[in-house]
Amino acid sequence: MISFVNYEIYLSRFLIISSFVLLIFITFAVIYISFVSWKDKKRLKQD
């Protein structure tokens, strides 16, 4: 029973950390895509 509780704690900790990492990764991806789109619009207006 104790090992199952430890396993559950490690699993929940892993899920929390991985969800934060995924959230940060998605945030940076959205910022990067927005930046590239903004640069592309700026380039198209100049031509």
N, C-alpha and C positions, 0 to 999 in steps of 0.2 A: 504493500500500500504506500509506503514511504517513497519508494522509487517511482511509482506512478505519479505521485504529487510533485516530485522533483522534475520528472519528465514534463508534466503539464506546465510547471513554472518556466522551464527553459523554452518550451514551445511557445508560450504566450510572450515571453521576452523576445524570442526570435521574430515572432509575427509583428510585434510592436516596432522593433528596430527596422525590420525589412519594409514595413509600411512607411516609416519616416524616410528611409532612403529612397523608396520609390516616389514618394511625394516630392522630395527635393529634386530628384532626377526629372520628373515631369515638369516641375516649375521651371528648371533651367532650360528644358527643351522648349517650353512655350515661350520663354523670354527670347531664346535664340531664334525660333521661327518668326516671332514678331519682329525682331531686329532685322532679319534677312528680308522679310516682306517690306519693311519700312525702307530699307536701302534700295530694294528693287523698284518701289514706287518712286523714290527720289531720283533714281537713275532714268526711269522712263519719262519723267517730267522734263528732264534736262534735254533729252533728244528732240 
